[in-house]
């Protein structure tokens, strides 16, 4: 028996690995688009990209497949470089799927090994228990539409499935309120449109900065698409990559004019608040980390069960009612 999920270790849930791949699959294509990359280097990069797709297929994260599909659709309308990006990705997908077939069908059959958790088992249209989570988030929105239940407090209402709704918009609206969700969606939409317009404006450019912007845009589109069915905005590792990609895109953006200088009082106020917040977090770490194992053991003794990941080791706030 060969369990493919056992080949993906290091993450408490292999879907988090899929989120990481959604961010990095588009970026690995950059050296293949650059005219300055040597043929030998291109061969190595393409091999890595193909193996990355092999892992993406083996992991069975449908959100990654969906995100990459939507990213390809967006880049098709961007520029000639976008269509070259799609071509390289499709070639890598073909190689990755072929390798998967050779390893987990041909070779495993030759060795008389039965494969469990195969990628074909994930080729379904089911919501994988997302439905009850989305219904809970919708009920929370209807109950407190203006300010929501508070950040992270979806996990404070018990359900037997998960501590977050696996849907970014529903989560934000249920925890922060509908007005806040609309404002955030407006800001995200404005940023995406500004980047898309800049890519279209420089559609014939082969400048490395413009090609990097294209790959980062695909990475962000893929991650935002996956956030509609997965916890991209929830997991700290994915949050870190999301911050890096957005910050990188902002650093590369060509602004229409010089940004206005901030007011000195506002600037130093934000600096003071940020510094105080960081110092408070450092204090919490110093206070709690030495006793973390003891607290984890005590929780398991009192309530039993396994830890459910979210922001920390145990992401569930609510306790199952008796």
C-alpha positions as a Python dict, from the first residue, in 0.01 Angstrom:
ca = {
    (1, 'X'): (0, 0, 0),
    (2, 'X'): (133, 345, -95),
    (3, 'X'): (-33, 646, 67),
    (4, 'X'): (54, 955, -139),
    (5, 'X'): (-36, 1190, 147),
    (6, 'X'): (254, 1041, 345),
    (7, 'X'): (496, 1186, 89),
    (8, 'X'): (397, 1543, 184),
    (9, 'X'): (522, 1598, 537),
    (10, 'X'): (612, 1913, 729),
    (11, 'X'): (265, 2072, 716),
    (12, 'X'): (-15, 1991, 960),
    (13, 'X'): (-245, 1986, 657),
    (14, 'X'): (-123, 1922, 303),
    (15, 'X'): (-368, 2188, 178),
    (16, 'X'): (-130, 2445, 331),
    (17, 'X'): (140, 2302, 105),
    (18, 'X'): (-103, 2356, -185),
    (19, 'X'): (-145, 2721, -86),
    (20, 'X'): (234, 2763, -91),
    (21, 'X'): (246, 2609, -438),
    (22, 'X'): (-24, 2845, -564),
    (23, 'X'): (202, 3136, -471),
    (24, 'X'): (522, 2985, -613),
    (25, 'X'): (414, 2803, -932),
    (26, 'X'): (364, 3134, -1121),
    (27, 'X'): (697, 3273, -996),
    (28, 'X'): (899, 2972, -1113),
    (29, 'X'): (810, 3061, -1473),
    (30, 'X'): (999, 3392, -1462),
    (31, 'X'): (1343, 3255, -1570),
    (32, 'X'): (1174, 3083, -1864),
    (33, 'X'): (1037, 3418, -1986),
    (34, 'X'): (1365, 3609, -1959),
    (35, 'X'): (1564, 3629, -2282),
    (36, 'X'): (1887, 3645, -2083),
    (37, 'X'): (1842, 3299, -1927),
    (38, 'X'): (2079, 3036, -2070),
    (39, 'X'): (1937, 2723, -2229),
    (40, 'X'): (2094, 2499, -1966),
    (41, 'X'): (1944, 2711, -1688),
    (42, 'X'): (1606, 2703, -1861),
    (43, 'X'): (1621, 2324, -1868),
    (44, 'X'): (1687, 2308, -1493),
    (45, 'X'): (1412, 2561, -1415),
    (46, 'X'): (1163, 2377, -1636),
    (47, 'X'): (1251, 2049, -1462),
    (48, 'X'): (1187, 2212, -1125),
    (49, 'X'): (857, 2359, -1249),
    (50, 'X'): (748, 2016, -1379),
    (51, 'X'): (836, 1849, -1048),
    (52, 'X'): (648, 2125, -866),
    (53, 'X'): (344, 2041, -1078),
    (54, 'X'): (396, 1670, -1002),
    (55, 'X'): (371, 1754, -631),
    (56, 'X'): (68, 1976, -693),
    (57, 'X'): (-109, 1690, -873),
    (58, 'X'): (-3, 1437, -609),
    (59, 'X'): (-120, 1665, -325),
    (60, 'X'): (-467, 1682, -477),
    (61, 'X'): (-537, 2042, -370),
    (62, 'X'): (-820, 2140, -602),
    (63, 'X'): (-792, 2502, -489),
    (64, 'X'): (-442, 2516, -641),
    (65, 'X'): (-567, 2379, -971),
    (66, 'X'): (-856, 2626, -970),
    (67, 'X'): (-633, 2919, -879),
    (68, 'X'): (-381, 2841, -1153),
    (69, 'X'): (-661, 2801, -1406),
    (70, 'X'): (-810, 3143, -1324),
    (71, 'X'): (-461, 3299, -1326),
    (72, 'X'): (-401, 3156, -1674),
    (73, 'X'): (-734, 3297, -1792),
    (74, 'X'): (-641, 3643, -1662),
    (75, 'X'): (-294, 3639, -1819),
    (76, 'X'): (-436, 3531, -2155),
    (77, 'X'): (-586, 3880, -2186),
    (78, 'X'): (-281, 4062, -2051),
    (79, 'X'): (-6, 4040, -2310),
    (80, 'X'): (201, 3820, -2539),
    (81, 'X'): (425, 3743, -2239),
    (82, 'X'): (116, 3628, -2053),
    (83, 'X'): (39, 3376, -2326),
    (84, 'X'): (402, 3258, -2317),
    (85, 'X'): (358, 3212, -1941),
    (86, 'X'): (53, 2995, -2010),
    (87, 'X'): (245, 2789, -2268),
    (88, 'X'): (527, 2710, -2024),
    (89, 'X'): (277, 2622, -1751),
    (90, 'X'): (83, 2389, -1981),
    (91, 'X'): (403, 2213, -2088),
    (92, 'X'): (502, 2169, -1723),
    (93, 'X'): (153, 2036, -1638),
    (94, 'X'): (180, 1777, -1915),
    (95, 'X'): (522, 1663, -1791),
    (96, 'X'): (405, 1662, -1429),
    (97, 'X'): (92, 1457, -1505),
    (98, 'X'): (298, 1216, -1714),
    (99, 'X'): (545, 1168, -1430),
    (100, 'X'): (255, 1111, -1190),
    (101, 'X'): (111, 846, -1422),
    (102, 'X'): (448, 673, -1458),
    (103, 'X'): (515, 671, -1082),
    (104, 'X'): (173, 601, -934),
    (105, 'X'): (15, 394, -1208),
    (106, 'X'): (277, 219, -1420),
    (107, 'X'): (553, 170, -1159),
    (108, 'X'): (318, 103, -868),
    (109, 'X'): (128, -149, -1080),
    (110, 'X'): (453, -320, -1176),
    (111, 'X'): (547, -343, -807),
    (112, 'X'): (193, -466, -719),
    (113, 'X'): (134, -169, -490),
    (114, 'X'): (-209, -25, -424),
    (115, 'X'): (-219, 357, -419),
    (116, 'X'): (-443, 536, -169),
    (117, 'X'): (-536, 904, -173),
    (118, 'X'): (-470, 917, -545),
    (119, 'X'): (-518, 1242, -736),
    (120, 'X'): (-809, 1089, -929),
    (121, 'X'): (-999, 1057, -600),
    (122, 'X'): (-1000, 1439, -579),
    (123, 'X'): (-1155, 1488, -924),
    (124, 'X'): (-1497, 1563, -780),
    (125, 'X'): (-1735, 1858, -770),
    (126, 'X'): (-1822, 1818, -402),
    (127, 'X'): (-1771, 2105, -157),
    (128, 'X'): (-1586, 1881, 92),
    (129, 'X'): (-1802, 1996, 385),
    (130, 'X'): (-1766, 2364, 287),
    (131, 'X'): (-2145, 2399, 268),
    (132, 'X'): (-2217, 2390, 646),
    (133, 'X'): (-1925, 2626, 709),
    (134, 'X'): (-2053, 2878, 454),
    (135, 'X'): (-2402, 2849, 600),
    (136, 'X'): (-2266, 2923, 949),
    (137, 'X'): (-2080, 3229, 817),
    (138, 'X'): (-2394, 3349, 639),
    (139, 'X'): (-2601, 3309, 956),
    (140, 'X'): (-2338, 3511, 1146),
    (141, 'X'): (-2355, 3787, 882),
    (142, 'X'): (-2733, 3806, 908),
    (143, 'X'): (-2717, 3817, 1288),
    (144, 'X'): (-2451, 4093, 1311),
    (145, 'X'): (-2415, 4257, 968),
    (146, 'X'): (-2255, 4586, 1073),
    (147, 'X'): (-1956, 4499, 1293),
    (148, 'X'): (-1950, 4120, 1279),
    (149, 'X'): (-1856, 3885, 1563),
    (150, 'X'): (-1497, 4006, 1591),
    (151, 'X'): (-1169, 3891, 1437),
    (152, 'X'): (-1103, 3516, 1458),
    (153, 'X'): (-1440, 3460, 1624),
    (154, 'X'): (-1582, 3223, 1366),
    (155, 'X'): (-1382, 2973, 1575),
    (156, 'X'): (-1587, 3070, 1882),
    (157, 'X'): (-1902, 2901, 1747),
    (158, 'X'): (-1870, 2525, 1765),
    (159, 'X'): (-1902, 2309, 1458),
    (160, 'X'): (-1754, 1962, 1401),
    (161, 'X'): (-1575, 2052, 1077),
    (162, 'X'): (-1336, 2349, 1095),
    (163, 'X'): (-1246, 2671, 1275),
    (164, 'X'): (-1282, 2896, 969),
    (165, 'X'): (-1527, 2904, 676),
    (166, 'X'): (-1273, 2838, 396),
    (167, 'X'): (-1407, 3141, 208),
    (168, 'X'): (-1236, 3479, 240),
    (169, 'X'): (-1532, 3710, 174),
    (170, 'X'): (-1771, 3523, 403),
    (171, 'X'): (-1507, 3508, 675),
    (172, 'X'): (-1428, 3879, 660),
    (173, 'X'): (-1796, 3978, 653),
    (174, 'X'): (-1889, 3746, 941),
    (175, 'X'): (-1598, 3855, 1162),
    (176, 'X'): (-1556, 4223, 1067),
    (177, 'X'): (-1897, 4315, 925),
    (178, 'X'): (-2038, 4378, 577),
    (179, 'X'): (-1922, 4745, 544),
    (180, 'X'): (-1564, 4646, 624),
    (181, 'X'): (-1581, 4355, 377),
    (182, 'X'): (-1708, 4586, 101),
    (183, 'X'): (-1428, 4836, 168),
    (184, 'X'): (-1163, 4563, 157),
    (185, 'X'): (-1309, 4419, -165),
    (186, 'X'): (-1302, 4767, -317),
    (187, 'X'): (-937, 4818, -223),
    (188, 'X'): (-837, 4475, -357),
    (189, 'X'): (-1029, 4534, -680),
    (190, 'X'): (-869, 4874, -730),
    (191, 'X'): (-520, 4733, -679),
    (192, 'X'): (-581, 4442, -917),
    (193, 'X'): (-721, 4672, -1185),
    (194, 'X'): (-428, 4913, -1155),
    (195, 'X'): (-181, 4624, -1196),
    (196, 'X'): (-377, 4471, -1484),
    (197, 'X'): (-389, 4807, -1663),
    (198, 'X'): (-13, 4855, -1620),
    (199, 'X'): (57, 4506, -1757),
    (200, 'X'): (-167, 4576, -2059),
    (201, 'X'): (2, 4913, -2109),
    (202, 'X'): (342, 4742, -2125),
    (203, 'X'): (222, 4433, -2309),
    (204, 'X'): (511, 4436, -2560),
    (205, 'X'): (784, 4488, -2301),
    (206, 'X'): (1041, 4218, -2229),
    (207, 'X'): (1193, 4413, -1942),
    (208, 'X'): (1265, 4183, -1643),
    (209, 'X'): (1069, 4411, -1410),
    (210, 'X'): (758, 4391, -1629),
    (211, 'X'): (788, 4013, -1657),
    (212, 'X'): (829, 3985, -1280),
    (213, 'X'): (516, 4199, -1235),
    (214, 'X'): (329, 3959, -1466),
    (215, 'X'): (432, 3654, -1260),
    (216, 'X'): (351, 3824, -930),
    (217, 'X'): (9, 3924, -1067),
    (218, 'X'): (-58, 3560, -1161),
    (219, 'X'): (52, 3451, -814),
    (220, 'X'): (-186, 3697, -649),
    (221, 'X'): (-479, 3607, -877),
    (222, 'X'): (-426, 3237, -805),
    (223, 'X'): (-408, 3292, -428),
    (224, 'X'): (-717, 3514, -418),
    (225, 'X'): (-908, 3256, -622),
    (226, 'X'): (-801, 2978, -387),
    (227, 'X'): (-906, 3192, -89),
    (228, 'X'): (-1266, 3150, -210),
    (229, 'X'): (-1249, 2780, -117),
    (230, 'X'): (-958, 2761, 127),
    (231, 'X'): (-794, 2936, 423),
    (232, 'X'): (-534, 3143, 236),
    (233, 'X'): (-602, 3453, 450),
    (234, 'X'): (-605, 3242, 768),
    (235, 'X'): (-285, 3038, 784),
    (236, 'X'): (20, 3237, 903),
    (237, 'X'): (247, 3080, 641),
    (238, 'X'): (11, 3177, 359),
    (239, 'X'): (-44, 3521, 514),
    (240, 'X'): (333, 3576, 498),
    (241, 'X'): (349, 3488, 129),
    (242, 'X'): (43, 3701, 56),
    (243, 'X'): (213, 3999, 223),
    (244, 'X'): (534, 3940, 28),
    (245, 'X'): (358, 3917, -309),
    (246, 'X'): (140, 4225, -250),
    (247, 'X'): (433, 4426, -114),
    (248, 'X'): (652, 4324, -408),
    (249, 'X'): (382, 4430, -655),
    (250, 'X'): (343, 4766, -482),
    (251, 'X'): (720, 4820, -491),
    (252, 'X'): (725, 4754, -868),
    (253, 'X'): (420, 4969, -944),
    (254, 'X'): (466, 5279, -1160),
    (255, 'X'): (286, 5557, -978),
    (256, 'X'): (118, 5838, -1171),
    (257, 'X'): (267, 6102, -945),
    (258, 'X'): (473, 6153, -634),
    (259, 'X'): (291, 6029, -323),
    (260, 'X'): (200, 6299, -74),
    (261, 'X'): (421, 6321, 231),
    (262, 'X'): (241, 6203, 545),
    (263, 'X'): (171, 6438, 830),
    (264, 'X'): (451, 6417, 1088),
    (265, 'X'): (211, 6371, 1381),
    (266, 'X'): (22, 6087, 1204),
    (267, 'X'): (350, 5926, 1098),
    (268, 'X'): (499, 5919, 1448),
    (269, 'X'): (165, 5816, 1600),
    (270, 'X'): (152, 5509, 1376),
    (271, 'X'): (516, 5436, 1455),
    (272, 'X'): (444, 5454, 1827),
    (273, 'X'): (133, 5233, 1803),
    (274, 'X'): (317, 4976, 1588),
    (275, 'X'): (614, 4967, 1824),
    (276, 'X'): (387, 4924, 2127),
    (277, 'X'): (201, 4639, 1952),
    (278, 'X'): (528, 4461, 1867),
    (279, 'X'): (658, 4500, 2222),
    (280, 'X'): (332, 4361, 2360),
    (281, 'X'): (359, 4057, 2131),
    (282, 'X'): (719, 4003, 2242),
    (283, 'X'): (600, 4014, 2606),
    (284, 'X'): (329, 3755, 2532),
    (285, 'X'): (584, 3525, 2366),
    (286, 'X'): (827, 3555, 2659),
    (287, 'X'): (544, 3488, 2905),
    (288, 'X'): (373, 3196, 2728),
    (289, 'X'): (630, 2998, 2527),
    (290, 'X'): (808, 2838, 2828),
    (291, 'X'): (474, 2687, 2939),
    (292, 'X'): (336, 2603, 2594),
    (293, 'X'): (383, 2226, 2610),
    (294, 'X'): (230, 2216, 2957),
    (295, 'X'): (-77, 2412, 2840),
    (296, 'X'): (-117, 2191, 2532),
    (297, 'X'): (-104, 1874, 2742),
    (298, 'X'): (-353, 2019, 2991),
    (299, 'X'): (-594, 2107, 2710),
    (300, 'X'): (-581, 1757, 2565),
    (301, 'X'): (-632, 1602, 2911),
    (302, 'X'): (-936, 1820, 2980),
    (303, 'X'): (-1106, 1812, 2639),
    (304, 'X'): (-941, 1530, 2446),
    (305, 'X'): (-921, 1512, 2071),
    (306, 'X'): (-654, 1649, 1841),
    (307, 'X'): (-534, 2001, 1781),
    (308, 'X'): (-704, 2177, 1489),
    (309, 'X'): (-468, 2424, 1318),
    (310, 'X'): (-556, 2782, 1249),
    (311, 'X'): (-364, 3081, 1386),
    (312, 'X'): (-179, 2869, 1640),
    (313, 'X'): (-155, 2505, 1741),
    (314, 'X'): (-515, 2491, 1863),
    (315, 'X'): (-733, 2712, 1649),
    (316, 'X'): (-1073, 2630, 1799),
    (317, 'X'): (-1198, 2874, 2062),
    (318, 'X'): (-1534, 2710, 2124),
    (319, 'X'): (-1572, 2394, 2332),
    (320, 'X'): (-1821, 2134, 2220),
    (321, 'X'): (-2133, 2167, 2438),
    (322, 'X'): (-2223, 1871, 2658),
}
